[in-house]
């Protein structure tokens, strides 16, 4: 009896490995949703490893109008 992942995948008729399945699932997502998902993932990952501060990403009306940070209107 084979309890390995490869044996279970072959028994159920699935492909070996998860990478082709994940990539095909990702490419089936509509373009706008795929861009949003990718952006959310990248923003979360960059904040998690302290490359970007979460405080530089949040929307703040005072920073937009008082300090001229107009990019916050586009990236919210």
C-alpha positions in Angstrom: 0.0 0.0 0.0 1.5 3.4 -1.1 0.7 6.3 1.3 2.9 8.8 -0.6 1.4 11.8 -2.3 2.4 10.5 -5.7 0.6 7.2 -5.2 -2.6 9.0 -4.1 -2.5 11.3 -7.1 -2.1 8.4 -9.5 -4.9 6.4 -7.8 -7.3 9.3 -8.3 -6.1 10.0 -11.9 -4.6 13.4 -11.1 -1.3 14.8 -12.4 1.9 14.4 -10.5 2.7 17.6 -8.6 0.6 20.6 -7.7 2.4 23.3 -9.8 0.5 22.7 -13.1 -2.8 22.6 -11.3 -2.2 25.9 -9.4 -0.9 27.6 -12.6 -3.9 26.5 -14.7 -6.3 27.5 -11.9 -4.6 31.0 -11.8 -4.8 31.5 -15.5 -8.5 30.6 -15.6 -9.3 33.5 -13.3 -10.5 36.6 -15.2 -7.9 39.2 -15.9 -9.1 41.9 -13.5 -9.6 39.4 -10.7 -6.2 38.0 -11.3 -4.6 41.4 -11.1 -6.4 42.2 -7.9 -5.4 38.8 -6.4 -1.8 39.3 -7.4 -1.6 42.8 -6.1 -3.2 41.8 -2.8 -0.8 38.9 -2.4 2.2 41.1 -3.2 1.2 43.9 -0.9 0.6 41.4 2.0 3.9 39.7 1.3 5.9 43.0 1.1 4.3 44.2 4.4 5.0 40.9 6.1 8.7 41.0 5.4 8.9 44.7 6.3 9.8 45.9 2.8 6.8 48.2 2.7 5.2 49.8 5.8 1.4 49.2 6.0 1.0 52.8 7.0 2.3 53.9 3.6 -0.5 52.0 1.8 -3.6 53.0 3.7 -6.0 55.6 2.4 -6.0 58.9 4.3 -7.9 62.0 3.0 -5.6 64.3 5.0 -2.5 63.0 3.3 -4.1 63.3 -0.1 -5.2 66.9 0.1 -2.8 68.4 2.7 0.4 66.7 1.6 -0.3 66.2 -2.1 -0.1 62.4 -2.0 -2.4 62.0 -5.0 -1.2 58.4 -5.7 -3.3 57.3 -2.7 -6.4 58.0 -4.8 -5.3 55.5 -7.5 -3.9 52.8 -5.3 -6.6 52.5 -2.7 
